[in-house]
């Protein structure tokens, strides 16, 4: 394998100074950062296997760089930092922190005897903290390479884990995701910890030694046995449980004090308070130094403090839209507004009336709400928190703000009609007859409107310019969920009774033929559909099986199925590469569409109804 010559410059920044290790999968180098004087980094070289097809190699590269981007944000005192990753030629390079120290593997080779139990257990506590940090997230990062050669002992006698096993992405035998909640993979992490702990205590391989005859503390043997169990991830709640057991061995008979390095976030208001305290203390010190004034000040503080807290936590500023946002309707009377970049709530709206469905005008100027029972439509202006209600004849079930921003279409379930409303003056314009039990409504790229009629097994196709049904397509199997392609004139229609998806050509001059169908959806009762930005994948929310089916549109077949905590209610794709999955338990699962991995879970609100994206 070719080695990089000394003084080779990578990315016009990293100058190769030394070859540290050589392996068939790629070399490891020490490099000097030309942008930061005297700063040295470890550069790990990865060489992909020639066995990979171009498609598989592309997928593995995407997953590698997703892992690198995630690890760049990790910051823990017992983990080496990842700076960046890049490609040169056909090889990948990862820039990692250069840890000054010696691996425990080499340290033990230099020592005739094992190290004292107390010292080993202190290292074990730091390993537990590092692995807890890696695992304590929506999907745990599997370190995978926990062994003495990847544990660096520093001058201050603390340890750091290095490597992260990133070369496994180009190992043909590697198939699982590094971000996972798979119990088997989590158990393997505990197994390796048990093996490593035994080696550090004895300098022996646990599988080649008689553990019962060893001189190890019996309480430690119990911990090691528990870690080696095939279902260790079920036996241990998390890595802090192991840490507590080790602390009990270090301090037998004492009430242990757990000093965890995992830092929690402090309130942002604390910094403001400290600044105010420094500013006002000199001003009021002379007044408050008197006893009577102290008493009055304390009474006044008790009165004003709740008012101040309320003002801080209930701002009156109305959110002004500055980019794509997500609206989530829940509990029938509340809407939360979420920022797409940080996935956090930025505003909350509450209403007196109850609502079931939510839609938005294309520019986000208006938010439209409907509810079956109160027979009303609300036009809500989020920028100034004003609204206007319109009474409709019967039960509105779905609403669509049509392209152009002038018209609103409302499906009325009991009358089997589609009502057209002018969004400017908020008055009725037309009524269009539909099939039985109409459910969902979408508008194709070419402007045609499609409505799924569940009981009559049909699809109504409407020309909004003429306000007429120009075609009725018969589709047996209970058509319900609809999705309009953003790139082509295709319409995806889910048949909920038959667990099937049809792809329909919606060209205006066509016969609206069915071009393709998908039978394997990864579950049953498709409730909602979405696609990624490039329309490489179709995502199917399967209601009865609590699963998300991912269909590869290029290959025309199911790629994989993800199990969810609860039944999926609505799917919304949010650029650049996130799929928001609203579940009936009130949780949002965020799926990265580049890797098709769930990267975050959070609670949105009780009794969720609907969710939309305002671009």
C-alpha positions as CSV (number, residue, x, y, z in Angstrom):
1,X,0.0,0.0,0.0
2,X,1.3,3.4,-0.9
3,X,2.3,5.7,1.9
4,X,2.2,9.4,1.9
5,X,5.6,10.9,1.8
6,X,6.8,13.2,4.6
7,X,5.8,16.9,4.1
8,X,2.9,15.9,1.9
9,X,0.3,18.7,2.2
10,X,-3.4,17.6,2.4
11,X,-6.2,20.1,1.8
12,X,-3.5,22.8,1.6
13,X,-3.4,22.6,5.4
14,X,-2.1,19.4,7.0
15,X,1.6,18.6,6.5
16,X,2.5,14.9,7.1
17,X,5.2,14.6,9.7
18,X,5.3,11.0,10.7
19,X,3.8,7.5,9.9
20,X,2.3,6.2,13.1
21,X,0.7,2.9,12.0
22,X,0.2,1.0,8.7
23,X,-2.8,-1.2,7.9
24,X,-4.3,-2.6,4.7
25,X,-7.4,-0.5,5.4
26,X,-5.3,2.7,5.6
27,X,-2.4,4.4,7.4
28,X,-2.4,6.6,10.4
29,X,-0.2,9.8,10.3
30,X,0.9,12.6,12.6
31,X,0.4,15.9,10.8
32,X,1.1,19.5,11.5
33,X,-1.6,22.1,11.0
34,X,-0.2,24.9,8.8
35,X,-3.1,27.2,9.8
36,X,-2.5,26.8,13.6
37,X,1.1,27.1,14.5
38,X,2.6,24.0,16.2
39,X,-0.8,22.2,16.4
40,X,-0.5,18.5,15.6
41,X,-3.3,16.3,14.6
42,X,-3.8,12.6,14.0
43,X,-4.9,11.9,10.4
44,X,-6.5,8.5,9.8
45,X,-6.6,7.3,6.2
46,X,-9.5,5.0,5.0
47,X,-9.3,3.0,1.8
48,X,-12.6,1.6,0.5
49,X,-12.8,-2.1,-0.4
50,X,-12.9,-2.8,-4.2
51,X,-15.8,-5.2,-3.5
52,X,-18.3,-2.3,-3.2
53,X,-20.5,-1.4,-6.1
54,X,-20.7,2.4,-6.9
55,X,-24.1,2.6,-5.2
56,X,-23.0,0.9,-2.0
57,X,-19.8,2.9,-1.9
58,X,-21.8,6.1,-2.2
59,X,-24.1,5.1,0.6
60,X,-21.2,4.1,2.9
61,X,-19.5,7.4,2.2
62,X,-22.7,9.3,3.1
63,X,-23.0,7.4,6.4
64,X,-19.3,8.0,7.2
65,X,-19.6,11.7,6.7
66,X,-22.9,11.8,8.7
67,X,-21.0,10.1,11.6
68,X,-18.1,12.6,11.3
69,X,-20.5,15.6,11.3
70,X,-22.2,14.2,14.4
71,X,-18.9,13.4,16.2
72,X,-17.6,16.9,15.5
73,X,-20.3,18.2,17.9
74,X,-19.3,15.7,20.7
75,X,-17.3,17.2,23.6
76,X,-16.3,15.1,26.5
77,X,-13.1,15.1,28.6
78,X,-12.7,11.3,28.1
79,X,-13.2,11.3,24.3
80,X,-10.8,12.5,21.6
81,X,-12.2,15.2,19.4
82,X,-12.9,14.9,15.7
83,X,-12.0,18.0,13.7
84,X,-13.2,17.1,10.2
85,X,-13.2,14.6,7.3
86,X,-12.3,15.0,3.7
87,X,-11.6,13.1,0.5
88,X,-8.5,13.1,-1.7
89,X,-8.4,10.8,-4.7
90,X,-10.1,7.6,-3.8
91,X,-9.2,7.8,-0.1
92,X,-11.0,9.3,2.8
93,X,-9.1,11.1,5.6
94,X,-10.3,11.9,9.2
95,X,-8.6,14.6,11.3
96,X,-8.6,13.7,15.0
97,X,-7.2,15.2,18.2
98,X,-3.6,14.2,18.9
99,X,-3.6,12.8,22.5
100,X,-0.3,13.1,24.3
101,X,0.2,9.9,26.2
102,X,0.5,6.1,25.9
103,X,-2.1,3.4,25.1
104,X,-2.9,1.1,27.9
105,X,-1.9,-1.8,25.6
106,X,1.7,-0.5,25.4
107,X,1.7,0.5,29.0
108,X,0.8,-3.0,30.1
109,X,3.5,-4.4,27.7
110,X,6.0,-2.4,29.7
111,X,4.8,-3.6,33.0
112,X,5.5,-7.0,34.6
113,X,2.3,-7.1,36.7
114,X,-1.2,-5.8,36.5
115,X,-1.9,-2.4,37.9
116,X,-3.6,-1.9,41.3
117,X,-7.3,-2.5,41.4
118,X,-8.0,1.0,42.7
119,X,-6.2,2.6,39.7
120,X,-7.9,0.3,37.2
121,X,-11.4,1.0,38.6
122,X,-10.7,4.8,38.4
123,X,-10.0,4.3,34.7
124,X,-13.1,2.2,34.4
125,X,-15.2,5.0,35.8
126,X,-13.9,7.4,33.2
127,X,-14.7,4.8,30.4
128,X,-18.2,4.5,31.8
129,X,-18.7,8.3,31.6
130,X,-17.4,8.4,28.0
131,X,-19.7,5.5,26.9
132,X,-22.7,7.0,28.7
133,X,-22.1,10.2,26.8
134,X,-22.0,8.3,23.5
135,X,-25.1,6.2,24.3
136,X,-27.3,8.8,26.0
137,X,-29.0,10.2,22.9
138,X,-32.0,9.3,20.7
139,X,-29.8,6.7,18.9
140,X,-26.7,5.6,20.7
141,X,-23.3,5.8,18.9
142,X,-21.7,2.4,19.0
143,X,-18.0,2.9,19.8
144,X,-17.3,-0.7,18.8
145,X,-13.5,-0.6,19.4
146,X,-13.2,-0.6,23.2
147,X,-9.9,-2.3,23.8
148,X,-6.6,-1.2,25.5
149,X,-5.0,-0.1,22.3
150,X,-7.7,2.6,21.9
151,X,-7.5,3.9,25.5
152,X,-4.8,6.6,25.9
153,X,-3.3,7.3,29.3
154,X,-2.4,11.0,29.7
155,X,0.2,12.6,31.9
156,X,-2.5,13.6,34.4
157,X,-3.4,9.9,34.8
158,X,-6.8,10.4,33.1
159,X,-7.7,8.4,30.0
160,X,-9.3,9.2,26.6
161,X,-10.9,6.9,24.1
162,X,-9.7,7.3,20.6
163,X,-10.4,6.0,17.0
164,X,-14.2,5.6,17.2
165,X,-14.0,2.6,14.8
166,X,-14.6,4.8,11.7
167,X,-12.7,2.5,9.4
168,X,-15.6,-0.1,9.7
169,X,-17.6,1.9,7.2
170,X,-15.4,0.5,4.4
171,X,-15.3,-3.0,5.9
172,X,-17.4,-5.4,3.7
173,X,-18.4,-7.4,6.8
174,X,-19.8,-4.3,8.5
175,X,-23.5,-3.9,8.0
176,X,-25.2,-2.4,11.1
177,X,-25.6,1.4,11.6
178,X,-23.3,3.1,14.1
179,X,-26.3,5.1,15.4
180,X,-28.7,2.5,16.7
181,X,-30.8,1.3,19.6
182,X,-30.4,-2.3,18.6
183,X,-30.1,-4.4,21.8
184,X,-27.6,-6.8,20.3
185,X,-25.2,-4.1,19.3
186,X,-25.6,-2.3,22.7
187,X,-24.9,-5.6,24.5
188,X,-21.6,-6.0,22.5
189,X,-20.4,-2.7,24.0
190,X,-21.0,-4.0,27.5
191,X,-19.3,-7.3,26.5
192,X,-16.2,-5.4,25.3
193,X,-16.1,-3.4,28.5
194,X,-16.2,-6.6,30.6
195,X,-13.4,-8.1,28.5
196,X,-11.3,-4.9,28.8
197,X,-11.9,-4.6,32.5
198,X,-10.8,-8.1,33.1
199,X,-7.6,-7.6,31.1
200,X,-6.7,-4.4,32.9
201,X,-7.1,-6.3,36.3
202,X,-5.2,-9.4,35.3
203,X,-3.3,-8.9,32.1
204,X,-5.1,-12.0,30.8
205,X,-7.7,-12.8,28.1
206,X,-10.9,-13.6,30.0
207,X,-11.7,-16.4,27.5
208,X,-8.4,-18.1,28.1
209,X,-8.3,-17.8,31.8
210,X,-10.2,-19.3,34.8
211,X,-12.0,-16.4,36.1
212,X,-13.1,-18.2,39.3
213,X,-9.5,-18.9,40.3
214,X,-8.4,-15.3,39.8
215,X,-7.6,-13.0,42.7
216,X,-10.2,-10.4,41.6
217,X,-12.7,-8.9,44.1
218,X,-15.8,-11.1,44.0
219,X,-18.0,-8.0,43.6
220,X,-16.0,-7.1,40.5
221,X,-16.5,-10.7,39.1
222,X,-20.2,-10.2,39.4
223,X,-20.0,-6.9,37.4
224,X,-17.8,-8.6,34.7
225,X,-20.1,-11.6,34.4
226,X,-23.1,-9.2,34.0
227,X,-21.3,-7.3,31.3
228,X,-20.4,-10.5,29.4
229,X,-24.0,-11.6,29.2
230,X,-25.5,-11.8,25.7
231,X,-28.4,-9.6,26.8
232,X,-26.2,-7.2,28.9
233,X,-28.0,-4.1,27.6
234,X,-31.2,-5.4,29.3
235,X,-29.4,-6.3,32.5
236,X,-27.9,-2.8,32.9
237,X,-30.1,0.3,32.7
238,X,-27.2,2.4,31.3
239,X,-23.5,3.0,31.9
240,X,-24.2,5.1,35.0
241,X,-25.6,1.9,36.7
242,X,-22.2,0.2,36.1
243,X,-20.4,3.2,37.4
244,X,-22.5,3.1,40.6
245,X,-21.6,-0.6,41.1
246,X,-17.8,0.2,40.6
247,X,-18.0,3.1,43.1
248,X,-19.6,0.7,45.6
249,X,-16.6,-1.6,45.1
250,X,-14.2,1.3,45.6
251,X,-16.0,2.6,48.7
252,X,-17.5,-0.5,50.4
253,X,-19.9,0.2,53.3
254,X,-20.0,4.0,52.6
255,X,-22.7,6.1,51.0
256,X,-21.0,6.9,47.7
257,X,-20.9,10.4,46.2
258,X,-21.3,10.2,42.5
259,X,-19.2,12.8,40.7
260,X,-20.4,12.6,37.1
261,X,-18.7,14.7,34.5
262,X,-21.8,14.9,32.3
263,X,-22.7,18.5,32.4
264,X,-26.2,19.8,32.3
265,X,-27.3,22.9,30.6
266,X,-27.9,25.9,32.8
267,X,-30.7,28.5,32.4
268,X,-29.8,31.4,30.0
269,X,-31.5,33.7,32.5
270,X,-28.8,32.9,35.1
271,X,-26.2,34.9,33.1
272,X,-28.6,37.9,32.9
273,X,-29.2,37.7,36.6
274,X,-25.5,37.8,37.4
275,X,-25.0,40.8,35.2
276,X,-27.9,42.7,36.8
277,X,-26.7,41.8,40.3
278,X,-23.2,43.3,39.5
279,X,-24.8,46.4,38.0
280,X,-27.4,47.2,40.7
281,X,-25.5,46.1,43.8
282,X,-23.5,49.3,44.2
283,X,-26.5,51.4,43.4
284,X,-28.7,50.0,46.2
285,X,-26.1,48.9,48.7
286,X,-26.4,52.0,50.9
287,X,-30.2,51.8,51.0
288,X,-30.4,48.1,51.6
289,X,-27.8,48.2,54.4
290,X,-30.5,49.4,56.8
291,X,-32.6,46.8,58.5
292,X,-36.0,48.3,57.9
293,X,-35.2,48.8,54.3
294,X,-34.0,45.2,54.0
295,X,-37.4,44.0,55.2
296,X,-39.3,46.2,52.8
297,X,-37.1,45.1,49.9
298,X,-37.7,41.4,50.7
299,X,-41.5,42.0,50.7
300,X,-41.3,44.0,47.5
301,X,-39.1,41.2,45.9
302,X,-41.7,38.6,46.8
303,X,-44.4,40.6,45.1
304,X,-42.4,41.6,42.0
305,X,-40.5,38.3,41.4
306,X,-43.5,36.3,40.1
307,X,-44.5,39.2,37.8
308,X,-41.0,39.4,36.4
309,X,-40.8,35.6,35.9
310,X,-44.2,35.7,34.1
311,X,-43.0,38.5,31.8
312,X,-39.8,36.6,30.9
313,X,-41.6,33.3,30.2
314,X,-44.6,34.8,28.4
315,X,-43.3,37.3,25.8
316,X,-45.8,39.4,23.9
317,X,-43.7,39.6,20.8
318,X,-45.4,37.9,17.9
319,X,-43.1,35.6,15.8
320,X,-42.3,37.1,12.4
321,X,-41.5,34.3,9.9
322,X,-37.9,34.4,8.6
323,X,-37.6,31.0,7.0
324,X,-39.2,27.6,6.8
325,X,-41.0,26.5,10.0
326,X,-43.2,23.7,11.2
327,X,-46.7,24.2,12.7
328,X,-48.0,21.4,14.9
329,X,-51.7,21.3,16.0
330,X,-52.3,19.4,19.2
331,X,-54.9,19.1,22.0
332,X,-57.4,20.6,19.5
333,X,-56.7,24.2,20.8
334,X,-52.9,24.7,20.7
335,X,-50.3,25.3,17.9
336,X,-46.6,25.2,18.4
337,X,-44.2,26.8,15.9
338,X,-40.8,25.0,15.4
339,X,-37.6,26.3,13.9
340,X,-36.2,23.8,11.3
341,X,-32.6,24.6,11.9
342,X,-32.5,24.0,15.6
343,X,-35.7,21.8,15.9
344,X,-36.8,23.9,18.9
345,X,-40.1,25.5,19.7
346,X,-40.1,29.3,19.0
347,X,-43.7,30.3,19.6
348,X,-47.0,29.0,21.1
349,X,-50.5,29.9,20.1
350,X,-53.7,28.9,22.0
351,X,-57.3,29.1,20.9
352,X,-60.7,28.9,22.7
353,X,-62.3,26.8,19.9
354,X,-61.4,23.3,19.0
355,X,-59.7,22.4,15.6
356,X,-58.8,19.2,13.7
357,X,-56.8,20.1,10.6
358,X,-54.3,22.8,9.7
359,X,-53.1,24.2,6.3
360,X,-51.3,27.4,5.2
361,X,-51.2,29.7,2.3
362,X,-48.1,29.3,0.1
363,X,-46.4,32.4,1.5
364,X,-47.2,31.5,5.1
365,X,-49.2,34.7,5.5
366,X,-52.4,32.8,6.6
367,X,-52.8,29.6,8.7
368,X,-56.1,27.8,8.0
369,X,-57.9,25.7,10.6
370,X,-60.9,23.4,10.3
371,X,-63.0,21.2,12.7
372,X,-65.7,18.7,11.9
373,X,-68.0,19.5,14.8
374,X,-68.0,23.3,15.0
375,X,-68.6,23.7,11.2
376,X,-66.2,26.6,11.0
377,X,-63.0,27.6,9.2
378,X,-60.5,29.9,10.8
379,X,-58.2,32.2,8.9
380,X,-55.4,33.0,11.3
381,X,-52.7,35.6,10.8
382,X,-49.7,34.4,13.0
383,X,-47.7,37.7,12.5
384,X,-50.2,39.8,14.5
385,X,-52.2,37.0,16.2
386,X,-55.5,38.1,14.6
387,X,-58.1,35.7,13.0
388,X,-61.4,35.5,11.2
389,X,-63.9,32.7,11.3
390,X,-66.3,31.5,8.5
391,X,-69.2,29.2,9.1
392,X,-69.6,26.3,6.6
393,X,-72.6,24.1,5.9
394,X,-71.5,20.8,7.3
395,X,-68.4,18.9,8.5
396,X,-65.0,20.1,7.0
397,X,-62.4,17.3,7.0
398,X,-59.5,18.5,4.9
399,X,-58.4,21.8,3.6
400,X,-56.0,23.0,0.8
401,X,-54.7,26.4,0.1
402,X,-54.3,26.3,-3.7
403,X,-51.3,27.6,-5.7
404,X,-51.5,31.3,-6.4
405,X,-52.6,32.0,-2.8
406,X,-56.2,33.2,-3.7
407,X,-58.3,30.1,-3.1
408,X,-59.0,27.7,-0.3
409,X,-60.6,24.3,-1.0
410,X,-62.5,22.5,1.8
411,X,-63.6,18.8,1.7
412,X,-67.0,18.4,3.4
413,X,-67.4,14.8,4.3
414,X,-71.1,14.5,4.9
415,X,-72.2,16.3,1.8
416,X,-69.4,14.8,-0.4
417,X,-68.7,18.2,-1.7
418,X,-65.6,20.4,-2.3
419,X,-66.2,24.0,-1.4
420,X,-64.1,26.8,-2.9
421,X,-63.5,29.9,-0.8
422,X,-61.8,33.2,-1.8
423,X,-58.9,33.8,0.7
424,X,-59.0,37.5,0.2
425,X,-62.5,38.3,1.2
426,X,-63.1,34.9,2.8
427,X,-66.4,34.2,1.0
428,X,-67.8,31.1,-0.8
429,X,-67.2,30.9,-4.5
430,X,-68.2,27.4,-5.8
431,X,-69.2,23.9,-4.7
432,X,-67.9,20.9,-6.6
433,X,-69.5,17.4,-6.1
434,X,-67.1,14.5,-5.1
435,X,-67.3,10.7,-4.4
436,X,-68.4,9.2,-1.1
437,X,-66.5,9.9,2.1
438,X,-63.8,12.2,0.6
439,X,-60.6,12.2,2.7
440,X,-57.5,14.0,1.4
441,X,-56.7,16.7,-1.1
442,X,-53.5,17.6,-2.9
443,X,-52.5,19.8,-5.9
444,X,-50.2,18.4,-8.5
445,X,-47.3,20.3,-10.0
446,X,-49.4,21.2,-13.1
447,X,-52.2,22.6,-11.0
448,X,-54.8,19.9,-11.1
449,X,-56.5,19.0,-7.7
450,X,-56.9,15.4,-6.6
451,X,-59.3,14.2,-3.9
452,X,-59.3,10.6,-2.5
453,X,-62.9,9.2,-2.0
454,X,-62.5,6.3,0.5
455,X,-66.0,4.7,0.4
456,X,-66.5,5.0,-3.4
457,X,-63.0,3.7,-4.2
458,X,-62.3,6.6,-6.5
459,X,-60.1,9.6,-7.1
460,X,-61.7,12.9,-8.2
461,X,-59.5,15.0,-10.5
462,X,-60.5,18.6,-10.7
463,X,-59.5,21.5,-13.0
464,X,-59.4,24.5,-10.6
465,X,-59.6,26.9,-13.6
466,X,-63.0,25.5,-14.7
467,X,-64.0,24.3,-11.2
468,X,-65.1,21.0,-12.7
469,X,-64.3,17.3,-12.1
470,X,-62.6,16.4,-15.3
471,X,-62.0,12.8,-14.5
472,X,-62.9,10.1,-11.9
473,X,-60.4,7.3,-11.6
474,X,-61.7,4.1,-10.0
475,X,-59.3,2.7,-7.4
476,X,-60.4,-0.3,-5.4
477,X,-58.9,-0.7,-1.9
478,X,-59.9,2.5,-0.1
479,X,-57.8,5.4,-1.4
480,X,-56.8,7.8,1.4
481,X,-53.3,9.3,1.7
482,X,-52.1,11.4,-1.2
483,X,-48.7,12.9,-2.2
484,X,-48.0,15.2,-5.1
485,X,-44.5,15.0,-6.6
486,X,-42.6,18.3,-6.5
487,X,-40.5,17.4,-9.5
488,X,-42.9,15.7,-11.9
489,X,-46.6,15.5,-12.5
490,X,-46.9,12.2,-10.6
491,X,-49.4,11.6,-7.8
492,X,-48.8,8.9,-5.1
493,X,-52.1,7.4,-3.7
494,X,-52.2,5.0,-0.8
495,X,-54.9,2.3,-0.7
496,X,-55.5,1.9,3.1
497,X,-57.7,-1.2,2.8
498,X,-55.3,-3.1,0.5
499,X,-52.0,-1.8,1.9
500,X,-50.9,-0.7,-1.6
501,X,-49.5,2.5,-3.2
502,X,-50.3,3.5,-6.7
503,X,-48.3,6.0,-8.9
504,X,-50.6,8.0,-11.2
505,X,-49.6,10.1,-14.2
506,X,-51.4,13.5,-13.7
507,X,-50.5,15.1,-17.1
508,X,-53.5,17.2,-18.2
509,X,-53.6,15.5,-21.7
510,X,-53.2,12.0,-20.3
511,X,-55.7,9.3,-19.4
512,X,-54.4,9.4,-15.8
513,X,-53.0,5.9,-16.0
514,X,-51.5,4.0,-13.2
515,X,-47.7,3.8,-14.0
516,X,-46.5,1.8,-11.0
517,X,-47.6,0.2,-7.8
518,X,-45.9,-0.8,-4.6
519,X,-47.2,-3.8,-2.6
520,X,-44.6,-4.2,0.1
521,X,-44.9,-1.1,2.3
522,X,-43.1,-2.3,5.4
523,X,-46.4,-2.4,7.4
524,X,-50.2,-2.1,7.2
525,X,-52.8,0.7,6.9
526,X,-50.7,3.5,5.2
527,X,-51.8,6.8,6.8
528,X,-49.5,9.4,5.4
529,X,-46.9,9.8,2.6
530,X,-43.8,11.9,2.1
531,X,-40.6,12.0,-0.1
532,X,-37.1,13.4,0.3
533,X,-35.8,16.4,-1.6
534,X,-34.4,14.4,-4.5
535,X,-37.4,12.1,-4.5
536,X,-35.1,9.1,-4.2
537,X,-37.2,7.6,-1.4
538,X,-40.9,7.4,-0.6
539,X,-41.7,7.3,3.1
540,X,-44.9,5.5,4.2
541,X,-46.5,5.9,7.7
542,X,-48.1,2.6,8.5
543,X,-50.7,3.1,11.2
544,X,-51.5,-0.4,12.3
545,X,-47.9,-1.7,12.6
546,X,-46.4,1.5,14.2
547,X,-43.7,1.5,11.4
548,X,-42.2,3.6,8.7
549,X,-41.7,2.0,5.4
550,X,-38.9,3.4,3.1
551,X,-39.3,2.7,-0.6
552,X,-36.4,3.1,-3.0
553,X,-38.1,4.8,-6.0
554,X,-35.3,4.2,-8.4
555,X,-35.2,0.4,-7.7
556,X,-39.0,0.3,-7.2
557,X,-39.0,-1.8,-4.0
558,X,-38.9,-1.5,-0.2
559,X,-35.5,-0.6,1.1
560,X,-36.1,-0.9,4.9
561,X,-38.6,-0.6,7.7
562,X,-38.1,1.4,10.9
563,X,-40.2,0.6,14.0
564,X,-41.6,3.6,15.8
565,X,-42.7,4.1,19.4
566,X,-46.3,4.8,18.5
567,X,-48.6,4.9,15.5
568,X,-47.4,7.5,12.9
569,X,-50.0,10.2,12.2
570,X,-48.4,12.6,9.7
571,X,-45.2,12.8,7.7
572,X,-43.6,16.1,6.6
573,X,-40.3,16.5,4.8
574,X,-38.4,19.6,5.9
575,X,-35.4,20.7,3.8
576,X,-32.6,20.1,3.5
577,X,-32.7,16.5,4.8
578,X,-35.1,15.9,7.7
579,X,-38.3,14.0,7.8
580,X,-40.6,15.0,10.7
581,X,-42.7,12.0,11.9
582,X,-45.7,13.0,14.1
583,X,-46.9,10.1,16.3
584,X,-50.1,9.5,18.2
585,X,-48.3,9.6,21.5
586,X,-47.4,13.2,20.9
587,X,-43.7,12.5,20.0
588,X,-41.8,13.8,17.0
589,X,-39.2,11.5,15.5
590,X,-36.7,13.3,13.2
591,X,-35.3,11.1,10.4
592,X,-32.2,12.1,8.4
593,X,-33.1,11.3,4.8
594,X,-29.4,11.0,3.8
595,X,-28.8,8.1,6.1
596,X,-32.4,7.1,6.8
597,X,-31.6,7.1,10.6
598,X,-33.7,8.6,13.3
599,X,-31.4,11.3,14.9
600,X,-33.7,12.8,17.4
601,X,-37.0,12.3,19.4
602,X,-38.8,14.9,21.4
603,X,-42.3,15.5,22.8
604,X,-44.5,17.9,20.9
605,X,-47.8,17.8,22.8
606,X,-50.7,15.7,24.0
607,X,-53.4,14.6,21.5
608,X,-51.7,15.7,18.3
609,X,-54.0,16.4,15.3
610,X,-51.9,17.7,12.3
611,X,-48.6,19.1,11.2
612,X,-47.6,21.3,8.2
613,X,-44.5,22.9,6.7
614,X,-44.5,26.5,5.8
615,X,-41.6,27.0,3.4
